């Protein structure tokens, strides 16, 4: 009998192979949406889609991984574990809920150990109306030159200036400035882009195709990097809507947090991916969360991201330094221990079971 840890992988290629094998063993077809580029080891890249349940199902649960590339190490493992769980799959089918597994939304970032897409775009800041003026982030503008200095590691002057910003404004303000989303520094952190990425376009296509018959829609998007290590924070992932928040808390419990009221470990963000649910499956009542698993303290995460973005902008960096930076990024978003992996599988399993129950509740009307 396999253990939860065996569902996880050490590379994108291994993760994809395990996902596809688990689907095949479950008797499910894999729909591969091929990415135009190749992976770090020359491998094929794809957003792989598996549907467990009839096309005409009115209740649809989406479970997605790898929105932020390197975070796919966590999400893929959880998806593989669920595909191998016959009892869970039978319960969802018996409840009349179809489950849509979206593996590696951003396969490029997953393979290349990046959080962003090939365009340096944060996919979860990329869902904007690009025909309109994009949001400004003057706080990021103020510290952009400090976040990605000319040399790495940063010199004493850069560190002192960032420490001064932190002392004046606090860690929450720094996190908001850095991670909220910005559209004026293409080589910078948390860049939202100026047009839809391949992952944006492909995801919308998948949602339209598979959501056409849905009347009720649930979505759990798997993430890492915020909060206490091993804890899966359930973060409200809908528009700022009081009725939807009440529904999310009825499904997943009163501990569901929100970026809109400041209760989440996440800052208030812009260009969020799950807003595509409203655009592409407009007939369905939508309820969703991001399940965010903690890894290391937030400042360590930010430092790892700064280093990796610096490396991308300085490809001539020595090989040993490049390896250390990439490994640091992976460690910031993926805890390679049996205990952490068990926590991820256990909490994801609980969340999907609650989602099935929620989708089967009487209509809100």
N, C-alpha and C positions, 0 to 999 in steps of 0.2 A: 504494500500500500504506500502510495507516494505521500510525502510530507508537503506542507505549504511552501517551504523554501525551495522545493524542486520545481515549482512553477515559474521561478524567476530565472533570469539569464544574465550573462556577462557581456553581451553585445546585442546590437539591434538584430543582426542576422540570426542569432540564436533565438532571440525573443520571437521573431517572426515565424521561424520554423516551428517553435513550440506552439504558438497560437494556431497556426494552420493545421498542425498535427492533432491538436486537441479538438478542433472543429471537425476534422475528418473522422476522428474516433467517435465523435458524437453523431455522426451521420449528417453533418451540416455542410452546405456549400460555402466556399470562400469567394467573395467578389473582390477582386484586386483592382484598385485604381492606381495605375503605375505613375510614379513621379518621373519627371523628365530627366533628372540627374541620377548619378550613381552614388553609392554609399562610400564610406571611408575605406572599406576593403574591396571596392569595386563591385559590391553586391547590388542587386536590384532593390529599389526603394518603392514602397507602395503604402497607401492607406487601405488596409484590408478590412472588409465588412462581412460580418456573419449575422444572419437573421435566424433566430430560433423561434419559430412560430409562424402562423399563416399570414399571408399578405393582407387578408381582409380583417385582421384583428383590429378591434376598435380601441384596445388598450395597448400602448406601446411604451416600453422602457428602453431608453438609450443608455449604454454604459461605454464611455469613451476614455481613451488613454492617449498620452503623448502629445497633448496640445502644446506643451512646452518641452519638445524634444527629449532632453535628458531625463525628464520626469517620467518618461515612458518605461524606464526600468521598473518602477513601482507599479504603474497602471497595468502594464502587460502581464506581470506576474499575477495580479488580482484577477484579470480576465481569464487567463489560462486556468487558474484554480477553479473558477466558476464553471467554465466549460467542462471541466473534469468532474464536476459535482452533479451526479445523476439525480440525487434527491432534490436539489434546488431547481434543476431544469424541469423535472416532473411537476414540481409544485407550481412553477410559473405557468406551465402549459395547462395544468388543471384549473388554474384561476382565469384562463383566457387571456393571459398577458403575453404578447410577443416581445422578445428581448433582442435588441439590436446592438451588437458589439462593434464598436469602431476602434480598430487597433492602429495606433501610430498616426494620429491626425497630422503630425509634423514629422514624417519619417526621416527627413534630411537632418533635422536637429538631433533626433534620436541616434542616428548612426554616427554623426560627426561630433557627438558630445557637445552640442550647443543647445541652448534653451530656445533659440530663435530659428526662423526659417532661413533658406539660402539667401534671402534678401536682407538679412539681419532684422527681420520684423518679428515682434512679439505677436503671435497669432491671437492672443487674447486681448489685444489692443487694436486689432485690424478690422473689426466689424463696425465700420463707420459709413456714413453717407458721403462718399468722396466727391459728390457734386457740390457740397457745401463747405464753408470754411472749417478747417479742422481745429480741435481744441488747442488752446495755448497752455503752456506749462512754464510760467516765468520762474518758478522756484528751481526747476531743472536747469533752465537757461543760466541761472546764477552760479550753479556749481558744476556745470558740464565739464569745464576744463580741469576741475579738480578730480572728478570721478575717473577720467581717462587721461592721465598726464602723459607726457612724452616718454617717461621712463618707468619701468616696473622692476622692483617695487617702488612706490612713490617716495620721493625725498621728504626730508623733515619739514620743509616749508609747506608742501601740499598737505601733509598730515596735520600740521598745526592749523591750517585754514579750515580743513574739514572738521577738525575737533572743535574749532571755534563756532562753526555753523551748528554743530550738534549741541554745544553748550547753550547757544542762544535760542535755539528752536526746539530741541528735544528730539528723541529718536523717532517718535511718531511722525513728526513733520518731515524729518529726513527720509523716512520710508515712503511717505506720500509723494515727496518731490521726486524721488528716484523711480518708484514703481508705478505711479499713477498712470503713466503713459505720456509720451511726447512725440511730436510730429515734425520737429525742426532740426534734429541732429541724426541724420541717417546712419552714422557710424556709432551712435550712442546706445545707451541702455534703454530697454523698454520702448523701443521705437515702434510706432504703430503703422508706418508706411504711408504711401500716398495713393495706393490702389489695392484692390483685393489680391491676396497671394494665391498661389496654387491651392494651398490647403483650404483657404476660405471658399474658393469657387467649388472645389471638389466636395467639401462638406455640405455646402448648400444643395448640390446636386443629389447627394445621398439622402439628405433629409427630405427633399421633395419626393424622391422616388419611393422611399420606404414609409413616409408619413402620410401618404395620400389618403389612406383609409382610417387613420387614427382619429378618434374622438377625444381621447384623453392621453396625454403625453407626460411621461416622467423622464428625467435626465439626471444621471449622476456622472459628473466629469471628474476624473481622478487626477489629483495634483500632489506635489510635495514641496517642502521648503519653508513652511510657516508653522509656528506653534511648537509645543513640547514634543520631544522625540517620541514617536510611536503613537501619538494621539491623532485621530482622524477628526478634524473639525468639520462640522457640517455647515457649510456657508451657503446661505440663500443665493440662488443663481437664477433670478428672474428680474423683470423690471421692478422698479420701486413701487410696488403695488401691495397695499395692506391685505387684501383678500388672498393674494397668492402667498404672502408670508404666513398668514394664519393657516393656510392649507399645508404649506411646507412643514410648519411646526406640528400640525395634526398628524402628518405622516411620519416625520422623523424625530419628533420630540421637541420640547421647549428649548432645548439647548442649541437649536439651529440659530446661527449668528447671521448678522447682516452687515454689509459694507455701508448700507444707507443710514443705519442708526449708530454706527461706531462700535458695535458689539463684536465685530470680527477682528481677527488678527491681521486681516488684509486691509490695506488702505482703500479709499474710494477710487475706483478704476473707471476707465473710459474705453469704448470700442470693444465691449465684451462679446465673446464668441457665442454664448448661448442665446443672445438676442436673435440669432438666425432662426430659432424655433418659431418666433412670432412671424417672421417673414415667409418661411418656407412651409410651415404647417399651421396656417392661420386658423383653420377650423377647429383645432384641438385646444382643449383646456390644458395649459402647460404648467408644470410644477417641477422645479429642479434644484439641485444643490451641487456645489463643488465639494468633493471630499478631499480635504487638504491634510496630508500626513506630515507631522513635524519631523525634522531631521536634526539640524544644528541651530544655534542661536542666529537671529535674523542678521546681525552685523557680520557674522561669518559667511552667511549666504550672499550678502551684498558684496563683501570683499572677493569672494570667489567669482561672482559675476563680473566685477570690475576687471579682475585679472584676465578672465577668459575673453572679454571684449577687447582689452588691450592687446592680447595675443593675436586676435583676429585682425587687428589693425597694424600689427607688427609681425608679419609672417617670417621675417628674417631672424626672429628670436632663436637662441640656442635650443637644440633638440631636448636637452635635459630640462631646461626651464619650461618648454612647451609641454612636455609630458607631465611635469609637476602641476602646472596650471590646469590641465585637462583633468587630471586625477582629483584635484581639489574641487573642481566643479562637480564631478560625479559624486564625490563624497558629500557635497552640500545638498544634493537632491536625492540621494539613495544610500540608505544605511545597509551595508552588506552583512547583516547578521541574521541568524535564524529567528531570534526573538522579534526583531522589527518586522520581518517578513510575515511571521505568524500574526502579529498585530494587524498588519495591513489586510491580510486575507480575512481574518475574523471580523474586522470592522466593516470591510466592504460587503461581506456576506450578510451581515446584519442590516446594512443600509439597503441592499437590493431586496431583501425579504420585506422590509418595511415599505419599500416603494411599491411592490406588488400588492401588498395590503391596501396601500393608499389608492392605487389605481382602481381597486375594486370597491372602494367606498361609494355610497350613494352620491349622485351628482350634487355639486355645490348648489345648484338651483333649488 
